[in-house]
Amino acid sequence: MTINDRISQLIDALGYNENAFAKTIAVSASVVFNMVNPKGRKSYPSGPVLEKILSLEKDGKRVSADWLIRGEGEMFENDGSTGQIDTSEMEKTIDLLSLAVEKLRNDLDRLNNK
């Protein structure tokens, strides 16, 4: 399945037709037509068009970049605002940085006392 096929599936999932989808992502209808319509050129979306597509949401979930670009995973993913974030790695990094800052302070104190 190509990226063009996935865009077509996305249009259906969002309940749009080609024209409504084009208006939603602020591009001309011919851009969408040439990407998804069998009578079009089946041109690939440009970077700015991809950015607009990836900003779309349905039920609070954004379009998945992995799904759109590679065809991997689900069409929509959580935006992260409703799920929990694993902070254990951040906490470890903060602890290590705190130790490094303390060591630097001690080294600075020793240098200033010489």
C-alpha positions in Angstrom: 0.0 0.0 0.0 1.4 3.4 -0.9 1.2 6.7 1.0 -1.4 7.8 -1.5 -3.6 4.8 -0.6 -3.2 5.7 3.1 -4.2 9.3 2.5 -7.3 8.0 0.7 -8.0 5.8 3.7 -7.5 8.7 6.1 -9.9 10.9 4.1 -12.6 8.1 4.4 -11.8 7.6 8.2 -12.3 11.4 8.8 -15.6 11.3 6.8 -14.4 13.8 4.2 -14.6 13.8 0.4 -11.5 15.0 -1.6 -12.7 18.7 -1.7 -13.6 18.9 2.0 -10.2 17.3 2.9 -8.4 19.8 0.7 -10.2 22.7 2.5 -9.3 21.2 5.9 -5.6 21.1 5.1 -5.7 24.4 3.2 -4.5 23.1 -0.2 -6.2 23.2 -3.6 -8.6 20.4 -4.5 -6.3 19.5 -7.5 -3.5 18.7 -5.0 -5.6 16.2 -3.2 -7.1 14.9 -6.5 -3.6 14.2 -7.9 -2.6 12.4 -4.7 -5.6 10.1 -4.2 -7.9 10.0 -7.2 -7.4 7.1 -9.6 -7.8 9.5 -12.5 -5.1 11.8 -11.0 -1.3 11.6 -11.4 -0.8 9.8 -8.0 1.8 12.4 -7.1 3.4 12.1 -3.7 2.6 14.8 -1.1 5.1 17.5 -0.5 6.6 18.2 2.9 4.2 21.0 3.8 1.2 18.9 2.8 2.5 16.1 5.0 2.9 18.5 7.9 -0.7 19.6 7.5 -2.0 16.0 7.3 0.0 15.0 10.4 -1.6 17.8 12.4 -5.0 16.4 11.9 -6.8 14.7 14.8 -9.8 12.5 15.3 -11.2 11.9 18.8 -8.2 13.6 20.3 -5.7 11.4 18.5 -3.3 12.7 15.9 -2.5 11.0 12.6 0.4 8.7 13.1 3.5 9.6 11.2 4.7 5.9 11.2 1.4 4.8 9.7 1.2 7.6 7.1 4.8 7.4 5.9 5.7 3.7 6.5 2.4 2.0 6.8 3.3 0.8 10.3 1.1 0.8 13.3 -2.3 2.4 13.7 -3.8 5.3 11.7 -4.2 7.5 14.8 -2.0 7.8 17.9 -2.5 9.4 21.3 -1.2 12.9 21.4 0.4 12.2 24.8 -1.8 14.5 26.8 -4.1 11.8 28.1 -1.5 9.0 28.7 1.1 8.7 31.4 4.7 9.5 30.7 7.4 7.2 32.1 9.6 9.6 33.9 12.1 7.1 35.4 14.8 7.8 32.7 14.4 11.5 33.3 14.7 11.1 37.0 17.9 9.1 36.6 19.3 11.8 34.3 18.4 14.5 36.8 20.1 12.5 39.6 23.3 12.1 37.6 23.3 15.8 36.7 22.8 16.7 40.3 25.8 14.6 41.3 27.8 16.2 38.6 26.8 19.7 39.7 27.7 18.9 43.3 31.1 17.6 42.2 31.8 20.7 40.2 30.8 22.9 43.2 33.2 21.0 45.4 36.0 21.3 42.9 35.3 25.0 42.6 35.3 25.4 46.4 38.7 23.6 46.5 40.1 25.9 43.8 38.9 29.0 45.5 40.4 27.9 48.8 43.9 27.4 47.4 
